[in-house]
Amino acid sequence: MACDKGFINVLMLGLAFMLVFTAFQTWGNIQKAMIDSIKSDDPNFNGNAYISLAIVYVFFALFNWTAPSVISLIGPKFAMLIGGITYLLFIASFSIPRTWLLYLVSCIIGIGAALIWTGQGNYLALNSRPATISKNSGIFWALLQLSMFIGNTFVYFAFRDKDTIDAGTRQIVVWTLAAIALGGLAVIIFFPKPPEKDASDNNPAEEVKEPSGPIEALKGAVRLSMTKNMLLLCVTFLYTGLELGFWSGVYSSAIGSTTNMPRSKELIGVSGIFIGLGEVLGGAAFGILGNRTIRWGRDPIVIAGFVIHVASFFIIFLNLPIDAPFGATTTSAFITSNAYLAILCSFLLGLGDACYNTQIYSVLGGVYASDSAAAFAIFKFTQSVAAAISFAYASYLNLYGQLGILLVSSILGTITFVWVEWRGRRAAVDSASTS
């Protein structure tokens, strides 16, 4: 059956991304600690983890506008494969740490990220129907975030009982993560074609169409970005990028820098595991409840994510020192820094992130099914610009300033998402009443 085949394809998509991002998300979680250890061994190495990640997301943002055009030429499968190769190159480059190489591969992986994520959004939409998009989005997200378990469990044992990360440990981590990424590329190679959809699956406005050509794909993305609902959603996308930068590159490193907590380096991996736990539980729950969430609306889940994130921001504000993002610190927080509270916030950050992202995927793959490549390109463009901004100010803005930005942007992003959802509901009611 077409529906079963589409679901199997979504499972394969989730497996491939789980493997590729076991490498990348784990590396992002530990990159600052790894680069700091390289600097201590090699005075000629002057790389900056936050600058590297900012470069990644700047190039990600810029090339998102060309990604729909590339997909129109080579299709989502080969776009994802090419993008995945750049992730492998990025991880492997750390086996021979050079400052110039760090920034070069940061540019390359940014280009690859635009391809792999826009291709992913298009492939997910092609294998889903309006009735299954929420379930498929949740299941994909849960599989993707299993990567946080696998990679960070490995990192926990690799860093166990280590106050510094020696060269031998770094090589083991680099090549293990590179091998896992290679496994993800192997899965992408065997992606089957999306199933043909029955006429009853979509109405003409919802049918997923392939762009007629690269120029038209680019024009379509620009036109879509100027619509009122998409402009409002971009505020939500902006928030998800800012909080992505915080949980993926800043928070776990800040925990590791808080020397008032015993064995803080080990907690970097534990933090990543619990971020992943929150992501997986959120994605799985919304996948299982996909049909019900469509009926209830997406806004209650996003509002729940907002409450969860605000609670986590307040606890982090109390629990970690103001200068924790900058490196090892003995500064006291408002309360005695507590490892259990720090890890609880890791879980809350992941769970709240799942609330936002699964519902964004549901909107883009459902409401914008007819132009999914362009819709996901706009999402990833806005999100990656925000993530780049987050990493850019991470080296200069203290913890309290970063939390303040997240609080304000979370309020605005939640309001705009709810507004779009309510507008869509009213439009559906008006359409039904006039038909």
Helices and strands as residue ranges (DSSP letters): H 2-41, H 49-64, H 67-92, G 93-95, H 99-126, H 133-158, H 167-189, H 214-225, H 228-245, I 246-250, H 251-257, H 264-288, H 290-296, H 299-319, G 324-326, H 339-366, G 369-371, H 372-394, H 399-434
